[in-house]
Amino acid sequence: MPVSRFLSFLLAAMLAGGASAQAPAPVPKPATPEMAPPPTPEAPVPEGAKAWILMDHTSGQVLAGENIDQPLNPASITKVMTSYVVAAEVAAGRVSLDDKVKISENAWRQGGAGTDGSYSALEVNTEVKLDDVLHGLVIQSGNDAAIALAEHVGGSEAAFVDMMNAYAAKLGMNGSRFENAHGLTAEGHLMTARDIATLSRALINHFPDHYALYKIKEFTYNGIQQYNRNGLLWKDDSVDGLKTGHTSAAGYCLAASAKRGDQRLVSAVLGIDTNSRNEGFRLREQGNLALLNWGFRHFETHSVYGAGDQVAEHPIWRGAADTVSLGVSEPLLVTVPRGRYGELKPSMDVPKQLVAPVTRGQAIGTLRLSLDGEVVAERPLVALADVAEGGFFKRMSDDFWLWWESE
């Protein structure tokens, strides 16, 4: 038997049974005991919040949270979804920032000055440039702006809500359901903290130019100066979004994002119940800022494998080659406590026997990275190249060894 086939046979035996096999170590040398980092302190729990989350923007890892999958009334944080849909439709060329948006009587009555919610001073039966209405939505959190945009983009608010739910499903927001474009209380209108962080991350990634609106502190329209309701924009220069919310049913809510150096974090604090407006503002801002500061202080994100990097080789039977290279189809990023990257433990689950043909991109197994025995990242292992069937004699020889192994 050829030496290469013999070695492949031995490697196949080592990987047999779908057991976890060690991938090549993707990390630098572990820290020496003298340099070992101190234990990571517990995350600061936002006072009075029903649910909260801190997520690393780059890796998407949840760093801390509580009740992150509990559906809650999101109030005006809804408008992040509204603005995402508008930005997506603009990017697709189906609407334009230069469009003239008709301010209907419905938008004026349901979301204007005559209501208890925030509004953008849009006059009924006027036509306003879409870009201006969008500024009113994001900066002033105008309910009238939300309805007017929904009617313009969707044809009706009901049709636009269907679009919101379709986009949410596409983003994997499995715990959310929208009933309107503005966030005023409606039965069944719910979002989870995880979904809010997921949506915020998608907005920043997919539409960075649109996201830039969220850091604007003030906007003047129709002679009225409007201020961004996110008070963190004035308290921390690294904060550049996202959205506040409040109704009696939702309590005080805030989703925030900040970037310091190359690191960005996303946080959300939901459901603070207090009768004091100033106390509600203070608690939601204090809760988010404490989470952001904790995350920046104690965590770091690393690129472990790039898309197409070889992680390991796996023996393959009945193929034109004896092995196939395995890797990840997308960059694998991982967020860990500072100073502990070198302690990551990689492992992979692979099948007992892999038989040709195999196509590039085909899922072969699973790669896992663990820290302290807990999985912190998991991705499919895919074939990095096609492996066609071997010739007649190669297949016959491999069939014999497969039979032998099965005995």
C-alpha positions as CSV (number, residue, x, y, z in Angstrom):
1,M,0.0,0.0,0.0
2,P,1.4,3.5,-0.9
3,V,2.9,5.4,2.1
4,S,0.5,8.3,1.6
5,R,-2.5,6.0,1.7
6,F,-1.2,4.3,4.8
7,L,-0.7,7.6,6.6
8,S,-4.2,8.7,5.5
9,F,-5.5,5.4,6.9
10,L,-3.9,6.1,10.3
11,L,-5.3,9.6,10.4
12,A,-8.7,8.3,9.6
13,A,-8.5,5.9,12.5
14,M,-7.5,8.8,14.8
15,L,-10.6,10.8,13.7
16,A,-12.9,7.8,13.7
17,G,-16.2,7.8,15.5
18,G,-16.9,11.5,15.0
19,A,-14.7,12.3,18.0
20,S,-13.4,15.8,18.6
21,A,-10.0,16.2,17.0
22,Q,-7.7,19.0,17.9
23,A,-7.4,21.7,15.2
24,P,-4.0,23.5,14.9
25,A,-3.7,26.0,17.7
26,P,-4.8,29.4,16.4
27,V,-3.5,31.4,19.3
28,P,-0.2,32.8,20.6
29,K,1.7,31.4,23.5
30,P,-0.4,31.5,26.7
31,A,0.4,34.2,29.2
32,T,2.9,33.2,31.8
33,P,1.6,32.8,35.4
34,E,3.2,36.1,36.4
35,M,1.3,37.9,33.6
36,A,-2.0,36.1,33.9
37,P,-4.9,38.5,33.9
38,P,-7.2,38.9,36.9
39,P,-10.6,37.3,36.9
40,T,-13.2,39.3,34.9
41,P,-15.7,41.0,37.3
42,E,-19.4,40.4,36.9
43,A,-21.2,42.8,34.5
44,P,-22.9,45.8,36.2
45,V,-26.7,45.0,36.2
46,P,-28.8,48.0,35.1
47,E,-31.0,49.1,37.9
48,G,-34.7,48.4,37.4
49,A,-34.3,46.9,34.0
50,K,-36.6,44.0,32.9
51,A,-34.0,42.9,30.3
52,W,-30.6,44.0,29.2
53,I,-27.8,42.9,26.9
54,L,-24.2,43.8,25.9
55,M,-23.0,42.5,22.5
56,D,-19.7,42.8,20.7
57,H,-20.4,44.3,17.3
58,T,-17.6,42.6,15.4
59,S,-18.1,39.0,16.6
60,G,-21.8,39.2,17.5
61,Q,-21.1,37.5,20.8
62,V,-23.3,38.2,23.8
63,L,-20.9,39.4,26.6
64,A,-23.5,39.7,29.3
65,G,-27.3,40.0,29.6
66,E,-30.4,39.1,31.4
67,N,-33.8,38.0,30.0
68,I,-32.3,38.7,26.5
69,D,-34.9,36.5,24.8
70,Q,-38.0,37.8,26.6
71,P,-40.3,39.7,24.2
72,L,-41.1,43.1,25.6
73,N,-42.7,46.3,24.5
74,P,-39.9,48.3,22.8
75,A,-41.6,51.7,22.5
76,S,-39.7,53.9,20.0
77,I,-36.8,51.5,19.7
78,T,-39.2,50.2,17.0
79,K,-38.0,53.1,14.8
80,V,-34.6,51.4,14.4
81,M,-36.4,48.8,12.4
82,T,-38.4,51.4,10.6
83,S,-35.2,53.2,9.6
84,Y,-33.5,49.9,8.6
85,V,-36.3,49.1,6.1
86,V,-36.2,52.6,4.7
87,A,-32.4,52.5,4.3
88,A,-32.7,49.0,2.6
89,E,-35.3,50.3,0.2
90,V,-33.2,53.3,-0.6
91,A,-30.1,51.1,-1.2
92,A,-32.2,48.9,-3.5
93,G,-33.3,51.9,-5.5
94,R,-37.0,51.5,-4.9
95,V,-37.2,54.9,-3.1
96,S,-34.9,57.9,-3.1
97,L,-33.8,60.3,-0.4
98,D,-35.0,63.1,-2.8
99,D,-38.5,61.7,-2.9
100,K,-41.3,64.0,-1.8
101,V,-43.2,62.4,1.0
102,K,-46.9,63.3,1.4
103,I,-47.8,64.0,5.0
104,S,-51.2,62.5,5.2
105,E,-53.9,63.4,7.7
106,N,-53.5,60.0,9.2
107,A,-49.8,60.6,9.9
108,W,-50.6,64.0,11.3
109,R,-53.4,62.8,13.5
110,Q,-51.9,59.6,14.7
111,G,-48.3,60.9,15.2
112,G,-48.4,64.6,15.3
113,A,-48.6,67.4,17.9
114,G,-52.1,66.3,19.1
115,T,-50.8,63.0,20.5
116,D,-48.8,62.3,23.6
117,G,-45.8,61.0,21.7
118,S,-42.8,62.7,20.1
119,Y,-43.4,64.4,16.7
120,S,-41.4,66.1,13.9
121,A,-43.6,69.1,13.3
122,L,-44.7,67.9,9.8
123,E,-47.6,69.8,8.5
124,V,-50.6,68.0,7.2
125,N,-51.0,67.7,3.4
126,T,-47.5,69.1,2.7
127,E,-44.8,67.3,0.8
128,V,-41.5,66.9,2.5
129,K,-38.2,65.6,1.2
130,L,-37.7,62.0,2.3
131,D,-34.3,62.8,3.7
132,D,-35.8,65.4,6.0
133,V,-38.5,63.1,7.2
134,L,-35.8,60.5,7.9
135,H,-33.9,63.0,10.0
136,G,-37.1,63.6,12.0
137,L,-37.6,59.9,12.5
138,V,-34.0,59.2,13.8
139,I,-33.1,62.4,15.6
140,Q,-36.5,63.6,17.0
141,S,-38.1,60.2,17.1
142,G,-41.1,61.6,15.4
143,N,-44.2,59.3,15.3
144,D,-45.6,61.4,12.4
145,A,-42.3,60.8,10.5
146,A,-42.6,57.1,11.1
147,I,-46.1,56.9,9.7
148,A,-45.4,59.2,6.8
149,L,-42.3,57.1,5.8
150,A,-44.3,53.9,6.2
151,E,-47.1,55.1,3.9
152,H,-44.6,56.4,1.3
153,V,-42.4,53.3,1.2
154,G,-45.0,50.6,1.8
155,G,-48.1,52.2,0.2
156,S,-49.8,52.0,3.6
157,E,-48.5,51.5,7.2
158,A,-50.0,48.0,7.3
159,A,-48.0,47.0,4.2
160,F,-44.9,48.6,5.6
161,V,-45.3,46.6,8.8
162,D,-45.4,43.5,6.7
163,M,-42.0,44.6,5.3
164,M,-40.7,45.2,8.8
165,N,-41.6,41.7,9.8
166,A,-40.1,40.2,6.6
167,Y,-36.8,42.1,7.1
168,A,-36.7,41.1,10.8
169,A,-37.1,37.4,9.8
170,K,-34.3,37.7,7.3
171,L,-32.1,39.1,10.1
172,G,-32.9,36.2,12.4
173,M,-34.9,38.4,14.8
174,N,-37.0,35.4,15.9
175,G,-38.4,36.9,19.1
176,S,-39.8,40.1,17.6
177,R,-43.1,41.1,16.0
178,F,-44.2,44.5,14.7
179,E,-47.7,45.9,14.5
180,N,-46.8,49.5,13.7
181,A,-43.9,51.7,12.5
182,H,-43.6,54.0,15.5
183,G,-43.7,51.8,18.6
184,L,-46.8,53.2,20.4
185,T,-48.3,50.4,22.5
186,A,-50.1,47.7,20.4
187,E,-51.0,44.2,21.3
188,G,-48.4,41.7,20.0
189,H,-45.9,44.5,19.2
190,L,-42.7,43.1,20.9
191,M,-39.0,42.9,20.6
192,T,-36.3,41.1,22.6
193,A,-33.0,42.6,23.8
194,R,-31.1,40.1,21.7
195,D,-33.1,41.1,18.6
196,I,-32.5,44.8,19.3
197,A,-28.7,44.2,19.5
198,T,-28.9,42.1,16.3
199,L,-30.8,44.8,14.5
200,S,-28.5,47.5,15.7
201,R,-25.5,45.5,14.5
202,A,-27.1,44.9,11.1
203,L,-27.9,48.6,10.7
204,I,-24.4,49.6,11.4
205,N,-22.9,47.0,9.1
206,H,-25.3,47.2,6.2
207,F,-26.0,51.0,6.0
208,P,-23.1,52.9,7.7
209,D,-24.0,56.2,5.9
210,H,-27.6,55.9,7.2
211,Y,-26.3,55.0,10.7
212,A,-24.4,58.3,10.7
213,L,-27.8,60.1,11.3
214,Y,-28.0,58.5,14.8
215,K,-25.1,60.6,16.2
216,I,-26.5,64.0,15.0
217,K,-27.4,65.9,18.2
218,E,-29.9,68.4,16.7
219,F,-32.0,69.1,13.6
220,T,-34.0,72.1,12.7
221,Y,-37.2,71.7,10.6
222,N,-40.0,74.1,10.0
223,G,-38.4,76.6,12.3
224,I,-38.3,74.2,15.2
225,Q,-35.0,73.0,16.7
226,Q,-35.2,69.3,17.6
227,Y,-32.7,67.6,19.9
228,N,-31.7,63.9,19.8
229,R,-33.2,62.1,22.7
230,N,-30.2,59.9,23.3
231,G,-28.5,61.8,26.2
232,L,-25.4,59.6,26.0
233,L,-24.4,61.5,22.9
234,W,-23.6,64.4,25.2
235,K,-22.0,62.3,27.9
236,D,-19.5,60.1,26.0
237,D,-17.9,61.0,22.7
238,S,-17.5,57.3,21.8
239,V,-21.3,56.9,21.7
240,D,-22.8,57.4,18.2
241,G,-26.2,55.9,18.5
242,L,-28.9,54.5,18.8
243,K,-32.4,55.0,20.1
244,T,-34.4,55.8,23.2
245,G,-38.0,54.7,23.9
246,H,-40.6,55.3,26.5
247,T,-44.3,54.6,27.0
248,S,-46.2,53.7,30.2
249,A,-46.4,50.1,29.0
250,A,-42.7,49.8,27.9
251,G,-41.1,51.8,30.7
252,Y,-37.8,53.7,29.9
253,C,-35.6,52.0,27.3
254,L,-32.4,52.7,25.5
255,A,-30.3,51.0,22.9
256,A,-26.8,52.3,22.5
257,S,-23.6,51.8,20.5
258,A,-20.1,53.1,21.1
259,K,-16.8,52.7,19.3
260,R,-13.4,53.0,21.0
261,G,-10.4,52.4,18.8
262,D,-11.2,49.4,16.6
263,Q,-13.7,48.0,19.0
264,R,-17.5,48.6,18.9
265,L,-20.1,47.4,21.4
266,V,-23.9,47.4,21.3
267,S,-26.0,47.6,24.5
268,A,-29.7,47.7,25.3
269,V,-31.6,48.3,28.5
270,L,-35.3,47.8,28.5
271,G,-38.3,48.2,30.8
272,I,-37.2,50.5,33.6
273,D,-40.4,51.3,35.5
274,T,-40.5,54.7,37.3
275,N,-42.9,57.5,37.6
276,S,-40.1,60.0,37.5
277,R,-39.1,61.1,34.0
278,N,-35.7,62.4,35.1
279,E,-35.1,59.2,37.0
280,G,-36.0,57.1,33.9
281,F,-33.6,59.1,31.7
282,R,-30.9,58.7,34.3
283,L,-31.3,55.0,34.9
284,R,-31.4,54.0,31.2
285,E,-28.4,56.1,30.4
286,Q,-26.4,55.1,33.4
287,G,-27.2,51.4,32.8
288,N,-26.1,51.4,29.2
289,L,-22.9,53.5,29.9
290,A,-21.9,51.2,32.7
291,L,-22.3,48.1,30.4
292,L,-20.3,49.8,27.6
293,N,-17.5,50.8,30.0
294,W,-17.3,47.3,31.5
295,G,-17.2,45.7,28.1
296,F,-14.4,48.0,26.7
297,R,-12.4,47.5,29.9
298,H,-12.5,43.7,30.1
299,F,-13.0,42.2,26.6
300,E,-11.1,42.1,23.3
301,T,-11.9,40.6,19.9
302,H,-9.6,38.6,17.7
303,S,-9.7,37.2,14.2
304,V,-8.9,33.5,14.6
305,Y,-9.3,32.2,11.0
306,G,-9.9,34.1,7.8
307,A,-12.4,32.9,5.2
308,G,-10.7,30.1,3.2
309,D,-7.9,29.5,5.7
310,Q,-7.0,25.9,6.2
311,V,-7.9,24.6,9.6
312,A,-7.1,20.9,9.1
313,E,-6.9,18.2,6.6
314,H,-9.3,15.2,6.6
315,P,-8.7,11.8,4.9
316,I,-11.1,11.1,2.0
317,W,-11.9,7.7,0.5
318,R,-12.5,6.8,-3.1
319,G,-11.2,10.2,-4.2
320,A,-8.8,11.6,-6.7
321,A,-6.9,12.9,-3.7
322,D,-6.2,11.3,-0.3
323,T,-7.2,14.3,1.8
324,V,-9.3,17.4,1.6
325,S,-8.5,20.7,3.3
326,L,-11.1,22.0,5.8
327,G,-11.7,25.6,6.8
328,V,-14.4,28.2,7.5
329,S,-16.4,30.0,4.8
330,E,-16.5,33.3,6.7
331,P,-14.0,35.0,9.0
332,L,-14.1,33.5,12.5
333,L,-13.9,36.2,15.1
334,V,-14.1,35.6,18.8
335,T,-14.4,37.9,21.8
336,V,-12.7,36.9,25.0
337,P,-11.7,38.5,28.3
338,R,-8.6,40.6,27.9
339,G,-5.3,38.6,28.1
340,R,-6.9,35.2,27.7
341,Y,-6.8,34.7,23.9
342,G,-3.9,32.3,24.3
343,E,-6.1,30.0,26.5
344,L,-8.6,29.2,23.7
345,K,-9.0,25.5,23.0
346,P,-9.9,24.6,19.4
347,S,-11.6,21.3,18.6
348,M,-13.5,19.8,15.6
349,D,-16.1,17.2,15.1
350,V,-15.7,15.3,11.9
351,P,-17.3,12.2,10.4
352,K,-15.7,8.8,10.8
353,Q,-15.5,8.3,7.0
354,L,-15.6,10.8,4.2
355,V,-16.2,9.5,0.8
356,A,-15.7,11.3,-2.5
357,P,-17.0,13.2,-4.4
358,V,-16.9,16.3,-2.2
359,T,-17.6,19.8,-3.5
360,R,-16.0,23.1,-2.4
361,G,-18.1,24.7,0.4
362,Q,-19.7,21.4,1.4
363,A,-20.2,21.2,5.2
364,I,-18.0,18.4,6.6
365,G,-18.0,19.0,10.3
366,T,-18.0,21.5,13.1
367,L,-15.2,23.7,14.5
368,R,-15.5,24.9,18.2
369,L,-13.4,27.3,20.3
370,S,-13.7,26.9,24.1
371,L,-12.6,28.8,27.1
372,D,-12.7,27.3,30.6
373,G,-14.6,24.4,29.1
374,E,-17.4,26.6,27.7
375,V,-17.9,26.9,23.9
376,V,-17.5,30.6,22.9
377,A,-17.6,30.1,19.1
378,E,-18.9,27.4,16.8
379,R,-18.8,27.3,13.0
380,P,-19.3,24.8,10.2
381,L,-16.1,23.2,8.8
382,V,-16.3,23.2,5.0
383,A,-14.3,21.7,2.2
384,L,-12.0,24.2,0.6
385,A,-11.7,22.4,-2.7
386,D,-13.5,19.9,-4.9
387,V,-12.4,16.3,-4.6
388,A,-13.7,14.2,-7.5
389,E,-14.0,10.4,-7.5
390,G,-10.8,8.5,-8.1
391,G,-10.2,6.1,-10.9
392,F,-11.5,2.5,-11.0
393,F,-8.5,0.9,-9.3
394,K,-8.4,3.7,-6.6
395,R,-12.0,3.2,-5.8
396,M,-11.6,-0.6,-5.7
397,S,-8.6,-0.3,-3.3
398,D,-10.4,2.1,-1.0
399,D,-13.5,-0.1,-1.0
400,F,-11.4,-2.9,0.3
401,W,-9.9,-0.8,3.2
402,L,-13.4,0.5,4.0
403,W,-14.6,-3.0,4.3
404,W,-11.6,-4.0,6.3
405,E,-12.2,-1.0,8.7
406,S,-15.9,-2.0,9.1
407,E,-15.1,-5.5,10.3
